[in-house]
């Protein structure tokens, strides 16, 4: 099968086209002909950092985690899937799990679900990693109807899904963005846009919560922005973060009695721990999408498999609006 491989780690130019053996479905796996894959920040981190990241595969390697495609074969013991089924998932591209920048993947059946019937293959391929991350963060933080929810980075990959899910669960949703295009997308998706470049945290907390703070803050920006999340949260509020790599004083969180939920959705893939949870979440996301409450936003630029390096560069440039998708 055709694939894009890396022989060493580095810049986007490290991708090379190759013909490699087509995998076979082992027990517990399904073989999927991949139609599309999407690029996530963690994919670019693995490509750049290599063995500085313990989750990186040994080269030569096939990267890529998200995919949508059609089942062509079923391994022993697999139930719930049949050849011809359209599926989607996040199932490779790290450790000893071959990735999705290839024509086929032998995927653990616990990590996939049937594709939302109303989404294209490209749209479905954009959803798994960010969708699972957003869903897990909101659920762990106790999302419920009537809450005031703030999403930091509301036009980003995880953020634009989190704000749609928060609305689906009945919350009153606000989201930060840093420019006219970002704010327009946030408003289009049904949240109130907050320009973090022109409004201080105190400004929008006072304006939208009468100074009380937000019941739940979903922080998809992380790092130094964590202090803004703590400041924006209400007393005894909930903060979910997908980027908690930061050293900081937790005094503010302490005195406000905040609960912090750190989401790292790759744990089931890395440790083979609770993998069925990912399949279950993907099935729920499919139903939410089919109900019209969740639509992935795709970047306007399209890329073929042989342009995997350009797709990585596009995401890293910061110019992409929505998920960067590669057609396989």
C-alpha positions in Angstrom: 0.0 0.0 0.0 1.0 3.6 -0.5 2.1 5.5 2.6 4.0 8.5 3.8 6.8 7.6 6.2 9.5 9.3 8.2 13.0 7.9 8.5 14.0 10.5 11.0 12.4 13.3 13.0 12.4 17.0 12.0 10.7 19.5 9.9 7.7 18.9 7.5 10.2 17.9 4.7 10.9 14.6 6.5 7.9 12.8 5.0 8.7 10.4 2.1 6.4 8.4 -0.1 6.8 4.6 0.2 5.2 1.3 -0.7 4.8 -0.8 2.5 3.0 -4.0 3.2 -0.8 -3.8 3.7 -1.6 -4.9 7.3 -3.9 -7.7 8.1 -6.7 -7.6 10.7 -5.5 -9.3 13.8 -7.8 -10.6 16.6 -9.7 -7.6 17.9 -8.9 -5.4 14.9 -10.7 -4.2 11.8 -8.9 -3.4 8.5 -10.0 -0.1 7.2 -9.4 1.5 3.8 -8.7 5.1 4.8 -10.4 7.9 2.9 -9.1 10.8 4.9 -6.9 11.7 7.9 -6.6 15.0 9.8 -3.6 16.6 11.4 -3.4 17.4 15.1 -0.9 19.4 17.0 0.4 16.2 18.7 1.2 14.8 15.2 3.5 17.8 14.5 5.0 17.5 18.0 5.9 13.9 17.4 7.4 14.7 14.0 9.5 17.5 15.4 10.5 16.2 18.8 11.0 12.5 18.1 12.4 10.7 21.1 12.1 13.7 23.3 8.5 12.6 23.4 8.1 9.2 25.0 5.0 8.4 22.9 6.9 8.8 19.6 7.2 5.7 17.4 10.5 4.2 16.2 11.4 5.3 12.6 10.7 4.3 9.9 7.2 5.2 11.0 3.8 6.1 9.7 2.4 9.1 11.6 -1.3 10.2 11.8 -3.9 9.4 14.4 -7.4 10.4 13.1 -9.1 8.7 10.2 -12.4 7.9 8.4 -12.8 5.1 6.0 -14.5 1.8 5.0 -14.1 -1.5 6.7 -12.6 -4.2 4.4 -11.9 -7.1 6.8 -12.7 -8.2 10.3 -10.4 -9.8 12.8 -11.3 -12.7 15.0 -13.5 -11.8 17.9 -14.8 -8.5 16.5 -18.5 -7.8 16.8 -20.5 -4.8 15.7 -18.6 -4.1 12.5 -18.9 -5.6 9.0 -17.1 -5.2 5.7 -18.5 -2.1 4.0 -19.2 -0.2 7.2 -18.1 3.4 7.2 -16.2 4.1 10.4 -14.0 6.7 12.1 -11.6 6.8 14.9 -8.2 7.8 16.4 -6.1 4.6 16.5 -2.5 5.0 15.5 0.5 7.2 14.9 2.3 6.7 18.2 4.2 4.1 20.1 3.9 0.8 18.3 0.6 1.7 16.6 1.1 2.4 12.9 -0.5 5.6 11.8 -3.1 6.8 9.3 -1.0 8.5 6.5 -1.5 5.3 4.5 -4.1 3.6 2.4 -5.0 1.1 5.2 -4.9 0.7 8.9 -5.5 -2.3 11.1 -7.3 -0.5 13.9 -8.3 -1.8 17.4 -12.1 -2.2 17.1 -12.5 -0.6 20.6 -11.1 2.7 19.3 -13.5 3.2 16.4 -17.2 3.8 15.8 -19.6 4.0 12.9 -19.1 7.3 11.0 -21.8 10.0 11.5 -24.1 9.4 8.5 -24.5 13.1 7.8 -20.8 13.9 7.7 -18.5 13.4 4.8 -15.4 11.3 5.2 -13.3 14.5 5.4 -15.5 15.9 8.1 -15.5 12.7 10.1 -11.8 12.4 9.9 -11.5 15.8 11.5 -13.4 14.8 14.6 -12.0 11.9 16.6 -9.1 13.3 18.7 -10.6 16.8 19.2 -14.1 15.4 19.7 -13.1 12.8 22.4 -10.9 15.5 24.1 -13.7 18.0 24.2 -16.4 15.5 25.3 -14.2 14.0 28.0 -13.2 17.5 29.4 -16.8 18.7 29.6 -18.1 15.5 31.1 -15.3 15.3 33.8 -16.1 18.9 34.7 -19.7 18.1 35.1 -21.3 20.0 32.3 -25.1 20.6 32.7 -27.9 22.6 31.3 -28.1 26.2 32.4 -24.4 26.7 33.3 -22.4 29.6 32.1 -19.5 28.0 30.2 -16.3 29.8 28.9 -14.2 28.1 26.2 -10.7 29.5 25.7 -9.6 29.2 22.1 -13.2 28.8 20.7 -12.1 28.7 17.1 -9.4 26.1 17.5 -9.6 22.4 16.8 -10.7 21.3 20.3 -12.3 24.6 21.2 -14.8 24.8 18.3 -16.0 21.3 19.2 -16.1 22.0 22.9 -18.4 25.0 22.4 -20.8 23.1 20.2 -20.9 20.2 22.7 -21.5 22.7 25.6 -24.4 24.2 23.7 -25.7 20.6 23.0 -25.7 20.0 26.7 -27.8 23.1 27.3 -25.1 25.5 28.6 -24.9 29.3 28.0 -21.6 29.4 26.1 -19.0 32.1 25.6 -15.7 31.7 23.8 -12.5 33.6 23.4 -10.9 34.5 20.0 -8.2 36.9 18.9 -9.4 38.3 15.6 -12.5 39.0 13.4 -12.4 35.7 11.6 -12.1 33.7 14.8 -14.9 35.7 16.5 -17.1 35.3 13.5 -16.7 31.5 13.6 -17.4 31.4 17.3 -20.7 33.4 16.8 -21.6 31.2 13.8 -21.3 28.1 16.0 -23.6 29.6 18.5 -21.4 31.0 21.3 -20.8 34.6 22.4 -17.4 35.7 21.1 -15.0 37.4 23.5 -12.0 39.2 22.1 -9.2 38.4 24.6 -7.0 41.0 23.0 -9.3 43.9 23.8 -11.1 42.7 26.8 -9.6 41.8 30.2 -10.8 38.8 32.1 -12.3 41.1 34.7 -14.1 42.9 31.9 -15.9 39.9 30.5 -16.5 38.2 33.8 -18.3 41.4 34.9 -20.2 41.8 31.6 -21.4 38.2 31.2 -21.6 36.9 34.8 -22.2 40.0 36.9 -18.8 39.4 38.4 -19.6 35.9 39.7 -17.5 34.0 37.2 -18.2 31.1 34.9 -19.4 27.8 36.3 -17.1 25.8 33.9 -14.1 27.0 32.0 -12.7 24.8 29.2 -9.2 25.8 28.5 -7.9 24.6 25.1 -5.1 27.2 25.1 -3.4 26.2 28.4 0.1 27.1 29.5 0.2 30.7 30.8 -3.4 31.1 29.9 -4.3 28.8 32.9 -4.2 31.8 35.2 -6.9 33.5 33.1 -9.0 30.3 33.5 -8.7 30.4 37.2 -9.5 34.1 37.3 -12.6 33.6 35.1 -14.0 30.7 37.1 -16.7 31.1 39.7 -16.2 30.1 43.4 -16.1 26.3 43.6 -16.0 26.3 39.8 -14.7 23.7 37.4 -11.7 24.2 35.0 -10.9 21.6 32.3 -7.5 21.9 30.6 -6.1 20.1 27.6 -2.7 21.8 27.9 -1.5 21.8 31.5 2.3 21.9 30.8 2.9 24.9 33.1 4.5 25.8 36.4 2.3 28.2 38.4 1.2 29.3 41.8 -2.1 27.5 42.6 -3.1 30.0 45.3 -5.9 31.5 43.3 -7.4 28.1 42.5 -7.0 27.3 46.2 -8.8 30.4 47.5 -11.6 30.0 45.0 -12.0 26.2 45.7 -11.6 25.3 42.1 -11.5 21.8 40.6 -9.0 21.2 37.8 -9.5 18.4 35.3 -6.5 17.7 33.1 -7.5 15.8 29.9 -4.9 13.7 28.0 -7.0 11.6 25.6 -4.1 9.5 24.3 -3.9 7.5 27.6 -6.1 4.6 26.2 -3.9 4.3 23.1 -0.6 4.6 25.0 -1.4 2.3 27.9 -4.1 0.1 26.4 -6.3 1.3 29.3 -10.0 1.8 28.8 -9.9 1.8 25.0 -13.6 0.9 24.8 -14.4 4.3 26.3 -13.1 6.0 23.1 -15.4 3.9 20.9 -18.3 4.7 23.1 -17.6 8.4 23.0 -17.3 8.3 19.3 -20.6 6.6 19.0 -22.2 9.4 21.2 -20.5 12.1 19.1 -22.0 10.5 15.9 -25.5 10.7 17.4 -24.9 14.4 18.4 -23.6 15.2 14.9 -26.6 13.4 13.3 -28.9 15.5 15.5 -27.4 18.6 13.9 -25.6 19.8 17.0 -22.0 19.1 15.9 -20.2 20.0 12.7 -16.4 19.9 12.3 -15.0 23.0 10.6 -12.4 22.2 7.9 -9.6 24.4 6.7 -10.1 25.7 3.2 -6.9 24.2 1.9 -6.9 20.6 0.7 -4.0 18.2 0.7 -3.3 14.8 -0.9 -1.4 12.0 0.8 1.9 13.0 -0.9 1.4 16.5 0.5 1.5 15.4 4.2 4.4 17.7 4.8 2.6 20.7 3.5 -0.4 19.8 5.6 1.8 19.7 8.7 3.3 23.1 7.7 -0.2 24.5 7.3 -1.3 23.6 10.8 2.0 24.8 12.3 1.7 28.2 10.5 -1.3 29.2 12.6 -3.1 30.3 9.5 -5.5 27.4 9.3 -9.2 28.0 10.2 -10.6 24.6 11.3 -9.0 21.2 11.0 -6.4 20.4 8.4 -7.4 17.3 6.5 -5.4 15.0 4.2 -7.3 13.1 1.5 -5.9 9.5 1.2 
